Amino acid sequence: LENFAGTKAPATVPSRTYLGDKFVSDLPDIFIIDDTDNEEVRKVIDQYNPEKWVVCETGGKLYNKGGNLYKLLMLWKVSCQSAIDSLMEAHPHISQVVWGLGWIFSDNAEASCKPVQGGHALLLNPVDKEGKLSFSLSSKFDRKKLMALAKHEIAHTVEEYHNESYAGILTDIDVHFDEKEVFRKMKDMLAEGN
């Protein structure tokens, strides 16, 4: 190959992508709710399906396709579990909260708590209006936002509407929520890899 100046261009190595086994095999069922009319968002929804998260090889390098999405989901899980623990500490009569994780793709909701048979689906909207990931794994601000969204949605497991009862529950969760400890748990989770 020669470029326009007559010098040889470096040979290109064809990039072959190899899709292997799922890299996450121990995830429970993940809820995926399509509540958007935005076609840019609809184009990316399938990427958030854990069935598509596999070990890949391209250009001689191995990586986890969906690895960052898995990590975001686990940060959401840490946030939700911590908010549930805070709720139960504030209200000892609540002995159990049955819940599952997932995504919601919505034009106006950053997160949602949807009733499902026997419990609640705690759903995070991971994308912006252009369909791009709206959270950075390394951003302290984004981790704090995950915590705030989780507290908000966990309060909805007890009170559906934004009223005085809801406000009281949210305050109770916030009082018992140890943000420093949750940051530590998030850091530990990210350090584990996967």
Salt bridges, closest charged atoms under 4 A:
ASP34 OD2 - ARG42 NE 2.74
GLU39 OE2 - ARG42 NH1 3.40
GLU40 OE2 - LYS43 NZ 3.10
ASP46 OD2 - LYS52 NZ 3.57
GLU51 OE2 - LYS22 NZ 3.49
GLU89 OE2 - HIS176 ND1 3.31
GLU110 OE2 - LYS145 NZ 2.41
ASP172 OD2 - HIS91 NE2 2.74
ASP174 OD1 - LYS151 NZ 2.55
GLU179 OE2 - LYS144 NZ 3.25
GLU181 OE2 - ARG184 NH2 2.37
ASP188 OD2 - ARG184 NH1 2.48
